[in-house]
Amino acid sequence: MTYQIIAHVKNPSQARALVVALRAYGFNPLEQGDGGLPGVPNLFGPEGVPVQVPEAEAGDATVLARDLLKEMTGTDT
């Protein structure tokens, strides 16, 4: 199964909350520890924490993630 990044979240706590919310809506995001090398925590770049879902879910999950992040950050961008 291939995954697609739907968002980069600067705040790791918000990224964890977004993953939980996506799961609650029936999506299957990767946990932040999934997909890395064994024994090595994922290192995040300047874009923030990547949130990934299966390719088949990416379209709908992107729309939901964008709206949830707006609510979390309190911005209307």
PDB file of N, CA, C and O in Angstrom:
ATOM      1  N   MET A   1       0.857  -1.170   0.000  1.00  0.00           N
ATOM      2  CA  MET A   1       0.000   0.000   0.000  1.00  0.00           C
ATOM      3  C   MET A   1       0.902   1.231   0.000  1.00  0.00           C
ATOM      4  O   MET A   1       1.845   1.321   0.786  1.00  0.00           O
ATOM      5  N   THR A   2       0.608   2.158  -0.871  1.00  0.00           N
ATOM      6  CA  THR A   2       1.396   3.383  -0.932  1.00  0.00           C
ATOM      7  C   THR A   2       0.647   4.512  -0.233  1.00  0.00           C
ATOM      8  O   THR A   2      -0.580   4.604  -0.292  1.00  0.00           O
ATOM      9  N   TYR A   3       1.415   5.358   0.423  1.00  0.00           N
ATOM     10  CA  TYR A   3       0.861   6.464   1.187  1.00  0.00           C
ATOM     11  C   TYR A   3       1.224   7.787   0.535  1.00  0.00           C
ATOM     12  O   TYR A   3       2.232   7.897  -0.164  1.00  0.00           O
ATOM     13  N   GLN A   4       0.396   8.779   0.771  1.00  0.00           N
ATOM     14  CA  GLN A   4       0.617  10.114   0.225  1.00  0.00           C
ATOM     15  C   GLN A   4       0.561  11.120   1.375  1.00  0.00           C
ATOM     16  O   GLN A   4      -0.291  11.025   2.259  1.00  0.00           O
ATOM     17  N   ILE A   5       1.475  12.076   1.349  1.00  0.00           N
ATOM     18  CA  ILE A   5       1.472  13.139   2.352  1.00  0.00           C
ATOM     19  C   ILE A   5       0.344  14.106   2.011  1.00  0.00           C
ATOM     20  O   ILE A   5       0.273  14.619   0.895  1.00  0.00           O
ATOM     21  N   ILE A   6      -0.535  14.351   2.979  1.00  0.00           N
ATOM     22  CA  ILE A   6      -1.658  15.267   2.759  1.00  0.00           C
ATOM     23  C   ILE A   6      -1.461  16.589   3.481  1.00  0.00           C
ATOM     24  O   ILE A   6      -2.157  17.563   3.194  1.00  0.00           O
ATOM     25  N   ALA A   7      -0.513  16.632   4.421  1.00  0.00           N
ATOM     26  CA  ALA A   7      -0.266  17.869   5.164  1.00  0.00           C
ATOM     27  C   ALA A   7       1.092  17.797   5.840  1.00  0.00           C
ATOM     28  O   ALA A   7       1.577  16.718   6.179  1.00  0.00           O
ATOM     29  N   HIS A   8       1.693  18.956   6.029  1.00  0.00           N
ATOM     30  CA  HIS A   8       2.876  19.111   6.872  1.00  0.00           C
ATOM     31  C   HIS A   8       2.440  20.020   8.019  1.00  0.00           C
ATOM     32  O   HIS A   8       1.977  21.137   7.787  1.00  0.00           O
ATOM     33  N   VAL A   9       2.585  19.548   9.245  1.00  0.00           N
ATOM     34  CA  VAL A   9       2.110  20.289  10.403  1.00  0.00           C
ATOM     35  C   VAL A   9       3.308  20.696  11.250  1.00  0.00           C
ATOM     36  O   VAL A   9       4.083  19.845  11.688  1.00  0.00           O
ATOM     37  N   LYS A  10       3.460  22.000  11.481  1.00  0.00           N
ATOM     38  CA  LYS A  10       4.614  22.518  12.236  1.00  0.00           C
ATOM     39  C   LYS A  10       4.615  22.045  13.685  1.00  0.00           C
ATOM     40  O   LYS A  10       5.671  21.711  14.222  1.00  0.00           O
ATOM     41  N   ASN A  11       3.463  22.013  14.316  1.00  0.00           N
ATOM     42  CA  ASN A  11       3.340  21.651  15.722  1.00  0.00           C
ATOM     43  C   ASN A  11       3.116  20.135  15.849  1.00  0.00           C
ATOM     44  O   ASN A  11       2.095  19.628  15.385  1.00  0.00           O
ATOM     45  N   PRO A  12       4.062  19.400  16.474  1.00  0.00           N
ATOM     46  CA  PRO A  12       3.910  17.944  16.597  1.00  0.00           C
ATOM     47  C   PRO A  12       2.648  17.531  17.359  1.00  0.00           C
ATOM     48  O   PRO A  12       2.068  16.488  17.058  1.00  0.00           O
ATOM     49  N   SER A  13       2.218  18.320  18.332  1.00  0.00           N
ATOM     50  CA  SER A  13       0.994  17.995  19.072  1.00  0.00           C
ATOM     51  C   SER A  13      -0.229  18.091  18.166  1.00  0.00           C
ATOM     52  O   SER A  13      -1.130  17.255  18.239  1.00  0.00           O
ATOM     53  N   GLN A  14      -0.258  19.109  17.315  1.00  0.00           N
ATOM     54  CA  GLN A  14      -1.365  19.233  16.377  1.00  0.00           C
ATOM     55  C   GLN A  14      -1.333  18.111  15.347  1.00  0.00           C
ATOM     56  O   GLN A  14      -2.383  17.642  14.908  1.00  0.00           O
ATOM     57  N   ALA A  15      -0.140  17.681  14.961  1.00  0.00           N
ATOM     58  CA  ALA A  15      -0.034  16.565  14.016  1.00  0.00           C
ATOM     59  C   ALA A  15      -0.611  15.292  14.632  1.00  0.00           C
ATOM     60  O   ALA A  15      -1.327  14.544  13.966  1.00  0.00           O
ATOM     61  N   ARG A  16      -0.296  15.049  15.904  1.00  0.00           N
ATOM     62  CA  ARG A  16      -0.857  13.864  16.580  1.00  0.00           C
ATOM     63  C   ARG A  16      -2.375  13.968  16.673  1.00  0.00           C
ATOM     64  O   ARG A  16      -3.078  12.985  16.441  1.00  0.00           O
ATOM     65  N   ALA A  17      -2.888  15.159  17.012  1.00  0.00           N
ATOM     66  CA  ALA A  17      -4.335  15.351  17.104  1.00  0.00           C
ATOM     67  C   ALA A  17      -4.994  15.156  15.739  1.00  0.00           C
ATOM     68  O   ALA A  17      -6.086  14.593  15.651  1.00  0.00           O
ATOM     69  N   LEU A  18      -4.339  15.617  14.684  1.00  0.00           N
ATOM     70  CA  LEU A  18      -4.882  15.446  13.331  1.00  0.00           C
ATOM     71  C   LEU A  18      -4.959  13.968  12.962  1.00  0.00           C
ATOM     72  O   LEU A  18      -5.949  13.527  12.380  1.00  0.00           O
ATOM     73  N   VAL A  19      -3.932  13.207  13.293  1.00  0.00           N
ATOM     74  CA  VAL A  19      -3.935  11.764  13.006  1.00  0.00           C
ATOM     75  C   VAL A  19      -5.094  11.086  13.736  1.00  0.00           C
ATOM     76  O   VAL A  19      -5.799  10.259  13.158  1.00  0.00           O
ATOM     77  N   VAL A  20      -5.287  11.439  15.004  1.00  0.00           N
ATOM     78  CA  VAL A  20      -6.395  10.860  15.778  1.00  0.00           C
ATOM     79  C   VAL A  20      -7.736  11.236  15.162  1.00  0.00           C
ATOM     80  O   VAL A  20      -8.622  10.390  15.036  1.00  0.00           O
ATOM     81  N   ALA A  21      -7.887  12.495  14.781  1.00  0.00           N
ATOM     82  CA  ALA A  21      -9.152  12.945  14.179  1.00  0.00           C
ATOM     83  C   ALA A  21      -9.412  12.232  12.856  1.00  0.00           C
ATOM     84  O   ALA A  21     -10.542  11.821  12.587  1.00  0.00           O
ATOM     85  N   LEU A  22      -8.378  12.080  12.026  1.00  0.00           N
ATOM     86  CA  LEU A  22      -8.555  11.371  10.757  1.00  0.00           C
ATOM     87  C   LEU A  22      -8.998   9.933  10.999  1.00  0.00           C
ATOM     88  O   LEU A  22      -9.863   9.419  10.291  1.00  0.00           O
ATOM     89  N   ARG A  23      -8.402   9.282  12.004  1.00  0.00           N
ATOM     90  CA  ARG A  23      -8.832   7.913  12.347  1.00  0.00           C
ATOM     91  C   ARG A  23     -10.295   7.893  12.775  1.00  0.00           C
ATOM     92  O   ARG A  23     -11.047   6.996  12.393  1.00  0.00           O
ATOM     93  N   ALA A  24     -10.696   8.882  13.567  1.00  0.00           N
ATOM     94  CA  ALA A  24     -12.082   8.944  14.046  1.00  0.00           C
ATOM     95  C   ALA A  24     -13.073   9.098  12.896  1.00  0.00           C
ATOM     96  O   ALA A  24     -14.218   8.657  12.995  1.00  0.00           O
ATOM     97  N   TYR A  25     -12.635   9.721  11.811  1.00  0.00           N
ATOM     98  CA  TYR A  25     -13.487   9.884  10.632  1.00  0.00           C
ATOM     99  C   TYR A  25     -13.383   8.701   9.669  1.00  0.00           C
ATOM    100  O   TYR A  25     -13.985   8.728   8.596  1.00  0.00           O
ATOM    101  N   GLY A  26     -12.632   7.672  10.034  1.00  0.00           N
ATOM    102  CA  GLY A  26     -12.577   6.461   9.223  1.00  0.00           C
ATOM    103  C   GLY A  26     -11.397   6.365   8.270  1.00  0.00           C
ATOM    104  O   GLY A  26     -11.322   5.422   7.482  1.00  0.00           O
ATOM    105  N   PHE A  27     -10.471   7.320   8.325  1.00  0.00           N
ATOM    106  CA  PHE A  27      -9.280   7.252   7.482  1.00  0.00           C
ATOM    107  C   PHE A  27      -8.206   6.417   8.177  1.00  0.00           C
ATOM    108  O   PHE A  27      -8.336   6.087   9.356  1.00  0.00           O
ATOM    109  N   ASN A  28      -7.171   6.084   7.462  1.00  0.00           N
ATOM    110  CA  ASN A  28      -6.120   5.211   7.986  1.00  0.00           C
ATOM    111  C   ASN A  28      -4.737   5.863   7.871  1.00  0.00           C
ATOM    112  O   ASN A  28      -3.885   5.382   7.124  1.00  0.00           O
ATOM    113  N   PRO A  29      -4.513   6.960   8.612  1.00  0.00           N
ATOM    114  CA  PRO A  29      -3.212   7.630   8.523  1.00  0.00           C
ATOM    115  C   PRO A  29      -2.111   6.797   9.179  1.00  0.00           C
ATOM    116  O   PRO A  29      -2.363   5.999  10.081  1.00  0.00           O
ATOM    117  N   LEU A  30      -0.880   7.008   8.697  1.00  0.00           N
ATOM    118  CA  LEU A  30       0.270   6.388   9.341  1.00  0.00           C
ATOM    119  C   LEU A  30       0.493   7.051  10.686  1.00  0.00           C
ATOM    120  O   LEU A  30       0.341   8.265  10.821  1.00  0.00           O
ATOM    121  N   GLU A  31       0.853   6.257  11.677  1.00  0.00           N
ATOM    122  CA  GLU A  31       1.264   6.828  12.949  1.00  0.00           C
ATOM    123  C   GLU A  31       2.618   7.480  12.740  1.00  0.00           C
ATOM    124  O   GLU A  31       3.342   7.090  11.824  1.00  0.00           O
ATOM    125  N   GLN A  32       2.981   8.450  13.549  1.00  0.00           N
ATOM    126  CA  GLN A  32       4.221   9.178  13.346  1.00  0.00           C
ATOM    127  C   GLN A  32       5.440   8.281  13.439  1.00  0.00           C
ATOM    128  O   GLN A  32       6.456   8.579  12.811  1.00  0.00           O
ATOM    129  N   GLY A  33       5.383   7.210  14.187  1.00  0.00           N
ATOM    130  CA  GLY A  33       6.524   6.310  14.294  1.00  0.00           C
ATOM    131  C   GLY A  33       6.603   5.296  13.169  1.00  0.00           C
ATOM    132  O   GLY A  33       7.635   4.644  13.011  1.00  0.00           O
ATOM    133  N   ASP A  34       5.538   5.140  12.377  1.00  0.00           N
ATOM    134  CA  ASP A  34       5.519   4.169  11.287  1.00  0.00           C
ATOM    135  C   ASP A  34       6.346   4.658  10.117  1.00  0.00           C
ATOM    136  O   ASP A  34       6.405   5.858   9.848  1.00  0.00           O
ATOM    137  N   GLY A  35       6.978   3.740   9.428  1.00  0.00           N
ATOM    138  CA  GLY A  35       7.648   4.086   8.192  1.00  0.00           C
ATOM    139  C   GLY A  35       9.086   4.529   8.337  1.00  0.00           C
ATOM    140  O   GLY A  35       9.749   4.782   7.331  1.00  0.00           O
ATOM    141  N   GLY A  36       9.592   4.632   9.557  1.00  0.00           N
ATOM    142  CA  GLY A  36      10.983   5.031   9.752  1.00  0.00           C
ATOM    143  C   GLY A  36      11.889   3.821   9.863  1.00  0.00           C
ATOM    144  O   GLY A  36      11.435   2.683   9.742  1.00  0.00           O
ATOM    145  N   LEU A  37      13.146   4.061  10.087  1.00  0.00           N
ATOM    146  CA  LEU A  37      14.088   2.968  10.293  1.00  0.00           C
ATOM    147  C   LEU A  37      13.932   2.426  11.705  1.00  0.00           C
ATOM    148  O   LEU A  37      13.661   3.202  12.622  1.00  0.00           O
ATOM    149  N   PRO A  38      14.092   1.116  11.916  1.00  0.00           N
ATOM    150  CA  PRO A  38      13.971   0.561  13.257  1.00  0.00           C
ATOM    151  C   PRO A  38      14.978   1.204  14.211  1.00  0.00           C
ATOM    152  O   PRO A  38      16.164   1.312  13.899  1.00  0.00           O
ATOM    153  N   GLY A  39      14.493   1.624  15.366  1.00  0.00           N
ATOM    154  CA  GLY A  39      15.355   2.212  16.374  1.00  0.00           C
ATOM    155  C   GLY A  39      15.721   3.655  16.141  1.00  0.00           C
ATOM    156  O   GLY A  39      16.418   4.252  16.962  1.00  0.00           O
ATOM    157  N   VAL A  40      15.268   4.241  15.030  1.00  0.00           N
ATOM    158  CA  VAL A  40      15.590   5.635  14.732  1.00  0.00           C
ATOM    159  C   VAL A  40      14.278   6.402  14.631  1.00  0.00           C
ATOM    160  O   VAL A  40      13.450   6.099  13.773  1.00  0.00           O
ATOM    161  N   PRO A  41      14.080   7.394  15.500  1.00  0.00           N
ATOM    162  CA  PRO A  41      12.838   8.163  15.389  1.00  0.00           C
ATOM    163  C   PRO A  41      12.821   8.959  14.095  1.00  0.00           C
ATOM    164  O   PRO A  41      13.864   9.352  13.573  1.00  0.00           O
ATOM    165  N   ASN A  42      11.629   9.187  13.594  1.00  0.00           N
ATOM    166  CA  ASN A  42      11.504   9.991  12.370  1.00  0.00           C
ATOM    167  C   ASN A  42      12.037  11.391  12.630  1.00  0.00           C
ATOM    168  O   ASN A  42      11.743  11.998  13.659  1.00  0.00           O
ATOM    169  N   LEU A  43      12.809  11.886  11.704  1.00  0.00           N
ATOM    170  CA  LEU A  43      13.319  13.245  11.790  1.00  0.00           C
ATOM    171  C   LEU A  43      12.526  14.086  10.807  1.00  0.00           C
ATOM    172  O   LEU A  43      12.378  13.718   9.642  1.00  0.00           O
ATOM    173  N   PHE A  44      12.020  15.207  11.275  1.00  0.00           N
ATOM    174  CA  PHE A  44      11.154  16.019  10.443  1.00  0.00           C
ATOM    175  C   PHE A  44      11.903  17.219   9.918  1.00  0.00           C
ATOM    176  O   PHE A  44      12.725  17.809  10.618  1.00  0.00           O
ATOM    177  N   GLY A  45      11.617  17.575   8.691  1.00  0.00           N
ATOM    178  CA  GLY A  45      12.266  18.702   8.047  1.00  0.00           C
ATOM    179  C   GLY A  45      11.637  20.019   8.450  1.00  0.00           C
ATOM    180  O   GLY A  45      10.790  20.065   9.342  1.00  0.00           O
ATOM    181  N   PRO A  46      12.049  21.077   7.799  1.00  0.00           N
ATOM    182  CA  PRO A  46      11.544  22.410   8.128  1.00  0.00           C
ATOM    183  C   PRO A  46      10.064  22.601   7.815  1.00  0.00           C
ATOM    184  O   PRO A  46       9.439  23.529   8.329  1.00  0.00           O
ATOM    185  N   GLU A  47       9.494  21.731   6.976  1.00  0.00           N
ATOM    186  CA  GLU A  47       8.066  21.847   6.661  1.00  0.00           C
ATOM    187  C   GLU A  47       7.190  21.381   7.815  1.00  0.00           C
ATOM    188  O   GLU A  47       6.010  21.726   7.873  1.00  0.00           O
ATOM    189  N   GLY A  48       7.749  20.604   8.732  1.00  0.00           N
ATOM    190  CA  GLY A  48       6.983  20.088   9.855  1.00  0.00           C
ATOM    191  C   GLY A  48       6.778  18.590   9.744  1.00  0.00           C
ATOM    192  O   GLY A  48       7.455  17.907   8.976  1.00  0.00           O
ATOM    193  N   VAL A  49       5.835  18.097  10.520  1.00  0.00           N
ATOM    194  CA  VAL A  49       5.539  16.666  10.599  1.00  0.00           C
ATOM    195  C   VAL A  49       4.646  16.281   9.422  1.00  0.00           C
ATOM    196  O   VAL A  49       3.576  16.864   9.250  1.00  0.00           O
ATOM    197  N   PRO A  50       5.066  15.310   8.608  1.00  0.00           N
ATOM    198  CA  PRO A  50       4.211  14.894   7.497  1.00  0.00           C
ATOM    199  C   PRO A  50       3.075  13.985   7.983  1.00  0.00           C
ATOM    200  O   PRO A  50       3.303  13.062   8.764  1.00  0.00           O
ATOM    201  N   VAL A  51       1.881  14.248   7.525  1.00  0.00           N
ATOM    202  CA  VAL A  51       0.723  13.402   7.820  1.00  0.00           C
ATOM    203  C   VAL A  51       0.393  12.674   6.526  1.00  0.00           C
ATOM    204  O   VAL A  51       0.161  13.297   5.490  1.00  0.00           O
ATOM    205  N   GLN A  52       0.374  11.332   6.600  1.00  0.00           N
ATOM    206  CA  GLN A  52       0.199  10.512   5.402  1.00  0.00           C
ATOM    207  C   GLN A  52      -0.995   9.579   5.526  1.00  0.00           C
ATOM    208  O   GLN A  52      -1.281   9.049   6.599  1.00  0.00           O
ATOM    209  N   VAL A  53      -1.686   9.388   4.410  1.00  0.00           N
ATOM    210  CA  VAL A  53      -2.801   8.443   4.327  1.00  0.00           C
ATOM    211  C   VAL A  53      -2.622   7.603   3.066  1.00  0.00           C
ATOM    212  O   VAL A  53      -1.858   7.986   2.180  1.00  0.00           O
ATOM    213  N   PRO A  54      -3.312   6.459   2.966  1.00  0.00           N
ATOM    214  CA  PRO A  54      -3.252   5.689   1.729  1.00  0.00           C
ATOM    215  C   PRO A  54      -3.697   6.545   0.537  1.00  0.00           C
ATOM    216  O   PRO A  54      -4.575   7.398   0.664  1.00  0.00           O
ATOM    217  N   GLU A  55      -3.079   6.302  -0.613  1.00  0.00           N
ATOM    218  CA  GLU A  55      -3.386   7.096  -1.815  1.00  0.00           C
ATOM    219  C   GLU A  55      -4.880   7.156  -2.119  1.00  0.00           C
ATOM    220  O   GLU A  55      -5.385   8.198  -2.536  1.00  0.00           O
ATOM    221  N   ALA A  56      -5.586   6.051  -1.915  1.00  0.00           N
ATOM    222  CA  ALA A  56      -7.016   6.003  -2.231  1.00  0.00           C
ATOM    223  C   ALA A  56      -7.835   6.950  -1.352  1.00  0.00           C
ATOM    224  O   ALA A  56      -8.934   7.352  -1.733  1.00  0.00           O
ATOM    225  N   GLU A  57      -7.308   7.307  -0.180  1.00  0.00           N
ATOM    226  CA  GLU A  57      -8.028   8.177   0.753  1.00  0.00           C
ATOM    227  C   GLU A  57      -7.561   9.633   0.670  1.00  0.00           C
ATOM    228  O   GLU A  57      -8.150  10.505   1.309  1.00  0.00           O
ATOM    229  N   ALA A  58      -6.523   9.900  -0.100  1.00  0.00           N
ATOM    230  CA  ALA A  58      -5.847  11.201  -0.058  1.00  0.00           C
ATOM    231  C   ALA A  58      -6.757  12.374  -0.401  1.00  0.00           C
ATOM    232  O   ALA A  58      -6.682  13.411   0.259  1.00  0.00           O
ATOM    233  N   GLY A  59      -7.601  12.246  -1.397  1.00  0.00           N
ATOM    234  CA  GLY A  59      -8.455  13.366  -1.803  1.00  0.00           C
ATOM    235  C   GLY A  59      -9.378  13.828  -0.691  1.00  0.00           C
ATOM    236  O   GLY A  59      -9.378  15.003  -0.326  1.00  0.00           O
ATOM    237  N   ASP A  60     -10.158  12.913  -0.156  1.00  0.00           N
ATOM    238  CA  ASP A  60     -11.110  13.261   0.906  1.00  0.00           C
ATOM    239  C   ASP A  60     -10.387  13.642   2.197  1.00  0.00           C
ATOM    240  O   ASP A  60     -10.803  14.570   2.892  1.00  0.00           O
ATOM    241  N   ALA A  61      -9.314  12.935   2.518  1.00  0.00           N
ATOM    242  CA  ALA A  61      -8.577  13.214   3.753  1.00  0.00           C
ATOM    243  C   ALA A  61      -7.919  14.585   3.711  1.00  0.00           C
ATOM    244  O   ALA A  61      -7.806  15.249   4.741  1.00  0.00           O
ATOM    245  N   THR A  62      -7.486  15.014   2.533  1.00  0.00           N
ATOM    246  CA  THR A  62      -6.862  16.336   2.399  1.00  0.00           C
ATOM    247  C   THR A  62      -7.863  17.436   2.718  1.00  0.00           C
ATOM    248  O   THR A  62      -7.539  18.390   3.426  1.00  0.00           O
ATOM    249  N   VAL A  63      -9.062  17.307   2.204  1.00  0.00           N
ATOM    250  CA  VAL A  63     -10.105  18.307   2.458  1.00  0.00           C
ATOM    251  C   VAL A  63     -10.405  18.377   3.955  1.00  0.00           C
ATOM    252  O   VAL A  63     -10.480  19.465   4.526  1.00  0.00           O
ATOM    253  N   LEU A  64     -10.576  17.222   4.582  1.00  0.00           N
ATOM    254  CA  LEU A  64     -10.870  17.180   6.011  1.00  0.00           C
ATOM    255  C   LEU A  64      -9.692  17.726   6.822  1.00  0.00           C
ATOM    256  O   LEU A  64      -9.890  18.511   7.749  1.00  0.00           O
ATOM    257  N   ALA A  65      -8.479  17.318   6.480  1.00  0.00           N
ATOM    258  CA  ALA A  65      -7.295  17.770   7.220  1.00  0.00           C
ATOM    259  C   ALA A  65      -7.162  19.286   7.146  1.00  0.00           C
ATOM    260  O   ALA A  65      -6.850  19.926   8.150  1.00  0.00           O
ATOM    261  N   ARG A  66      -7.393  19.863   5.982  1.00  0.00           N
ATOM    262  CA  ARG A  66      -7.307  21.319   5.819  1.00  0.00           C
ATOM    263  C   ARG A  66      -8.299  22.019   6.746  1.00  0.00           C
ATOM    264  O   ARG A  66      -7.952  22.996   7.410  1.00  0.00           O
ATOM    265  N   ASP A  67      -9.530  21.517   6.788  1.00  0.00           N
ATOM    266  CA  ASP A  67     -10.543  22.127   7.651  1.00  0.00           C
ATOM    267  C   ASP A  67     -10.213  21.947   9.133  1.00  0.00           C
ATOM    268  O   ASP A  67     -10.380  22.875   9.924  1.00  0.00           O
ATOM    269  N   LEU A  68      -9.749  20.767   9.503  1.00  0.00           N
ATOM    270  CA  LEU A  68      -9.402  20.527  10.902  1.00  0.00           C
ATOM    271  C   LEU A  68      -8.229  21.401  11.342  1.00  0.00           C
ATOM    272  O   LEU A  68      -8.231  21.925  12.456  1.00  0.00           O
ATOM    273  N   LEU A  69      -7.236  21.560  10.481  1.00  0.00           N
ATOM    274  CA  LEU A  69      -6.092  22.400  10.825  1.00  0.00           C
ATOM    275  C   LEU A  69      -6.501  23.866  10.966  1.00  0.00           C
ATOM    276  O   LEU A  69      -5.959  24.578  11.812  1.00  0.00           O
ATOM    277  N   LYS A  70      -7.445  24.322  10.154  1.00  0.00           N
ATOM    278  CA  LYS A  70      -7.957  25.692  10.294  1.00  0.00           C
ATOM    279  C   LYS A  70      -8.560  25.886  11.677  1.00  0.00           C
ATOM    280  O   LYS A  70      -8.320  26.898  12.335  1.00  0.00           O
ATOM    281  N   GLU A  71      -9.355  24.893  12.115  1.00  0.00           N
ATOM    282  CA  GLU A  71      -9.973  24.985  13.432  1.00  0.00           C
ATOM    283  C   GLU A  71      -8.937  24.935  14.547  1.00  0.00           C
ATOM    284  O   GLU A  71      -9.052  25.656  15.538  1.00  0.00           O
ATOM    285  N   MET A  72      -7.928  24.087  14.387  1.00  0.00           N
ATOM    286  CA  MET A  72      -6.897  23.949  15.419  1.00  0.00           C
ATOM    287  C   MET A  72      -6.051  25.212  15.558  1.00  0.00           C
ATOM    288  O   MET A  72      -5.669  25.593  16.665  1.00  0.00           O
ATOM    289  N   THR A  73      -5.766  25.849  14.445  1.00  0.00           N
ATOM    290  CA  THR A  73      -4.888  27.024  14.484  1.00  0.00           C
ATOM    291  C   THR A  73      -5.673  28.322  14.639  1.00  0.00           C
ATOM    292  O   THR A  73      -5.098  29.360  14.966  1.00  0.00           O
ATOM    293  N   GLY A  74      -6.984  28.268  14.406  1.00  0.00           N
ATOM    294  CA  GLY A  74      -7.802  29.455  14.527  1.00  0.00           C
ATOM    295  C   GLY A  74      -7.608  30.450  13.403  1.00  0.00           C
ATOM    296  O   GLY A  74      -7.831  31.648  13.576  1.00  0.00           O
ATOM    297  N   THR A  75      -7.182  29.941  12.222  1.00  0.00           N
ATOM    298  CA  THR A  75      -7.008  30.831  11.072  1.00  0.00           C
ATOM    299  C   THR A  75      -7.986  30.465   9.983  1.00  0.00           C
ATOM    300  O   THR A  75      -8.461  29.332   9.908  1.00  0.00           O
ATOM    301  N   ASP A  76      -8.279  31.428   9.147  1.00  0.00           N
ATOM    302  CA  ASP A  76      -9.195  31.206   8.015  1.00  0.00           C
ATOM    303  C   ASP A  76      -8.467  31.325   6.700  1.00  0.00           C
ATOM    304  O   ASP A  76      -9.004  31.888   5.746  1.00  0.00           O
ATOM    305  N   THR A  77      -7.230  30.798   6.626  1.00  0.00           N
ATOM    306  CA  THR A  77      -6.475  30.898   5.389  1.00  0.00           C
ATOM    307  C   THR A  77      -6.750  29.747   4.486  1.00  0.00           C
ATOM    308  O   THR A  77      -6.191  29.674   3.392  1.00  0.00           O
TER     309      THR A  77
END
